[in-house]
Amino acid sequence: MRLRRLKAGERAGGDVTATTAGISQMQADIADIRAEMRQDFAALGDELAALRRHMNDHFTSNRPRCCKEPAAGCPQEAPAYDPNPIVY
């Protein structure tokens, strides 16, 4: 009986050690994933800032030309009132 209890105790201790090692490994993996995600979000923020600057430069340089010349194929804006109303 005593021998059985010792073997059961060894197995239980081994299970606890394996579980502890598994938990530690999982925590390390989660920390790595979180660090990678922080880096990815920081890079995404940088890309969005660069896109915002690029679009601002693009629209700023093209705006004077667009304001002076109507775009081809775009309908002209009608005035808010009709200068020649039809009266019956």
Secondary structure, 3 states (H helix, E strand, C coil): CHHHHHHHHHHHHHHHHHHHHHHHHHHHHHHHHHHHHHHHHHHHHHHHHHHHHHHHHHHHHHHHHHHHCCCCCCCCCCCCCCCCCCCC
